[in-house]
């Protein structure tokens, strides 16, 4: 991760395969599951979302000045578009939190494996895009692997009843918000660097998230326990801000620009695999055969389309 980040921010446009950048994104986003679960013990999800993007913003602004020698507001922006992109980013974070809150944990995790499906459908509807060769096979492997990983969760293995509770539709909205955001970024921000795009859309998303948090404060659905913010939670929050809400999104934009949002979304089904591995290392939760087998299927799906792309590049 460190090597790829140094290469991205120190030596200009990178020549590495976009899959490497997406791997950084997946690793950073995979840590979100256990880290957010730990942080929700001391704050509500609305405040957590606001802090994640709010703390990431100064980091991105400093990086932007160091790399481009131009401040965040030195460019002329189409503010209507920037706030629409920020709304997509904030919509993802809000609907995601609500969806997790009002869903069965197992069905929620299964629904989230639909990310590449949603991306493929929206790409086809909005842009009449043709799916790359081998995409359907890779999609089947990635979704099946994601479902298998979820089936290996302690809750599923304990025999708890799995059913829809209504929040699953909010998760579909969350996935749709992120996909639309990712697609429109490619269309509207092509003249900006990935770093500048991430910084300015994070800025507008922070405005929306502040309004969401204030709304829940007004409704009395908010809590914060500052005494619980010791070194562990603070370091997790910084990682989720500078890493998952900063560097990871930059890498995501770069990868999506190279291989398209639908194909890049296949990589996101590796997130539960990373979450299981992080939990195993940090929280002593050992992966089982379901999770290892599911992870293998997702990886096989991602590798199948990546190897096909490499073959096509060599032929060309």
Buried (B, 14 or more C-beta within 10 A) or exposed (E): BEEBBEBBBEEEEBEEBBBBBBBBBBBBBBBBBBBBEBBBEBBBBBBBBBBBBBBBBEBBBEBBEEBBEEEBEEEEBEEEBBBBBBBBBBBBBBBBBBBBBBBBBBBBBBBBBBBBBBBBBBBEEEEEBEBBEBBEBBBEBBBBBBBBBBBBBEEBEEEEEBEEEEBBBBBBBBBBBBBBBBBBBBEBBEEBBBBBBBBBBBBBBBBBBBEBBEEBBEEEEBEBEEEEBEEEBEEBBBBBBBBBBBBBBBBBBBBBBBBBBBBBBBBBBBBBBBBBBBBBEEEEBEBBEBBBBBBBBBBBBBEBBBEBBEEEEEEE
